[in-house]
Amino acid sequence: MGLAAGSASAVGVLLSDHPSEAGACCRQVCFQGAHASRWLSSVACWRLSSSRWLFRVSSSTRSVRCPVSRASSCCPSWRFREHRRTPPDAAVAPWAAQQPPYLAPHQFSLLPLPELLRWEVLYGLQQVDPWLRIFEPAQVRRMVRDLAETGTLIDGIRDQQMCPRSTVAVLRMLGRVRTAVRAGHAEYTGTAPAQDDVLDLRALGQRSRTPAGIRQPKTVDLRTIRQPWLRGLLRTWTVQQRPGADEFARTLRGVELASRALAQRPGTDDPAGLRYDDVTAVVDAIRTALKRDGEPAGWNYRMSIASHFFALIDYGHRSGAADDLSAAFVRDPALHRIPEQEANEDEIGKAIPEPVIRQLDAHLHLLGLGRARGQRTLAPDDLQLMYRTLYILLRDTGQRPLEVLSLPRDCLETRNDQISLIWNNHKARRHRRRLPITTSTAQAIRTWQERREQLQASLPPTGADYLFPALTHLATRPYLHTSYLGETLRDWVDSIPHLHGEGTDTQGNPLPFDRSLIYAYAFRHSYAQRHADAGTPLDVLRELMDHKSVSTTQRYYTVSLKRKRDAVTKLAAHVVDHHGHPSPSSETAYELRSVAVPYGGCTEPSNVKAAGSSCPIRFQCAGCGFYRPDPSYLPAIEQHINELRADRETAQAMDAAEFVITAFTAQITAYEQVTDRMQRRLAALPVAER
């Protein structure tokens, strides 16, 4: 609201009864009170006599100090004097119509702007509001001040030219408002974004994966996609479906790879002429895809971009967005697959080695310092305690990060002196699970619970039921977001001066550990590896990990190289030949000079070189001088003996020739001789070594 023309001349008279300076006769008439420093200009402006002015001022309370500064540009009388100064006879009505009312710090007014610009800014602010975590009225007031001489936001000039005196924050706000206004204007006139090759993702309402879902400003140039039909399909899908940031990024990557592959084939600009071979070319391009930095892309990523690309093609078929698209351009589930790469069996897996975890424990005092998330809400000591408790839970329980962050506030249960952690398996939708924990882990949880009770009054009420509640009212979840834990953990690991891995270099110096291998989920693998190395039975470990299948649990750990060496050393001492006589060898010779065959090891050179696929006597191992079985093959040998006996009975029933029966009998006798001598040698060993 502005000042009415009729009331503009009464500003000083109507509002001059505010408190004056204590103990002094204040003589200036202004919006908030009287100030003696400008009494003369007030009298000249409002034609007030000194007696009348003194009467009004003397009736004010002299015991309260006037809160208004002596040179306030928000005072209407001051602004009116500035308006009448050049020229003195300037009209009052136009000036009063654009004067904003008195504004508190949390308010702003659009009255100083021309009518068209006023509506544009209002619309832009309405659209911008969901993009902001915090709406700053002060920035809007400054933007309104700087836009006073502007006619419209649709002009093609840059933001800096439109508001050359504005700060960076105001220009950022102006850019957001102009983006929203341009998008609304284009939608109203029917020109975009359906026909635009440069898409403003935020103006399209795209949400990000951040806790607040706020999309950073970004435009995507679709002109890099060479096929017009593919470019139009992606544009239509983006405008109509409004995908999230991650879904759009993976779909765009798949489209870019497909466009590059199709551009090398003739006739791919015509969607009706696409063939089955074109689909194969696209899949081959995704199979060999690289990351943006040139590194080989992982299997999960390549699978994901392939799925997103063909989901886009399916959308084109279903929605009619690509009516001319050939029916032959579809994915064959049997042939157009991204094969999963077998991991190197000698890799230690994703588990963080125990020596590295001990080094992390030694630097636990650094966790929560530096750039830790949540510093605006919690004191440094409280923040450190919270993140220290999170780390201990990840390390000692092997739970997924989301399961730790969403623990209930009262998550401990004691039965028969055994403490259990109550948690929810969100992935499998199994709730109120119980996991035995150590006393030290429980004590760390209780310490945080006690401090958390004292902090509840300063935390958002939505997280009152959780052990690690959300720290701001803007959070989309009632508990702490995984990004808080992930980013703080990464900053902590990077701040540790030295992290050494296992082994040394050629000069005997400890090798540095790759810090990128330390992340929240890796502690789940470490938990499984720790139990596997300690000899925890697989069925028990499956229960601790809360898996339904044992095969799932087995993927979380590997047989460590140390356990492999121990096994090889033990077995190498019990190797026998085909007569059953001892034939021990060193562990190196056992690994390098033999190859596994169905019923033992083989040391025949040509067969070893061919990895066991070039046996000169067609795998008649019992009669071969290069046959080297060990006790680990006893079950397989005994099963083979039973199979040979069954085959011999079948041959006798068929009235087979005598040499056939004799051959079966000789093999059975040879295998029995081997198993008998190995079992007698095992029986002679101490119980602990069997």
Secondary structure, 3 states (H helix, E strand, C coil): CCCCHHHHCCHHHHCCCCCCCCCCCCCCECCCCECHHHHHHHHHHHCCCHHHHHHHHHCCCCCCCCCCCCCCCCCHHHHHHHHHHCCCCCCHHHHHHCCCCCCCCCCCCCCCCCHHHHHHHHHHHHHHHHHCCCCCHHHHHHHHHHCCCCCCCCCCCCHHHHCCCCCHHHHHHHHHHHHHHHHHHHHHHCCCCCCCCEEECCCCCCCCCCCCCCCCCCEEEHHHCCCHHHHHHHHHHHHHHCCCHHHHHHHHHHHHHHHHHHHCCCCCCCHHHCCHHHHHHHHHHHHCCECCCCCECCHHHHHHHHHHHHHHHHHHHHHCCCCCCCCCCCCCCCCCCCCCCCCCCCCCCCCCCHHHHHHHHHCHHHCCCCCCCCCCCCCHHHHHHHHHHHHHHHHHHCCCHHHHHCCECCCEEEECCEEEEEEEECCCCEEEEEEECCHHHHHHHHHHHHHHHHHHHHCCHHHCCECCECCCCCCCCCECCHHHHHHHHHHHHHHCCCCEEEEECCCCCEEECCHHHCCCCHHHHHHHHHHHHCCCCHHHHHHHHCCCCHHHHHCCCCCCHHHHHHHHHHHHCCCECCCCCECCCCHHHHHHCCEEECCEEECCHHHHHCCCCCCCCCCCHHHCCCEECCHHHHHHHHHHHHHHHHHHHHHHHCCCCHHHHHHHHHHHHHHHHHHHHHHHHHHCCCHHHC
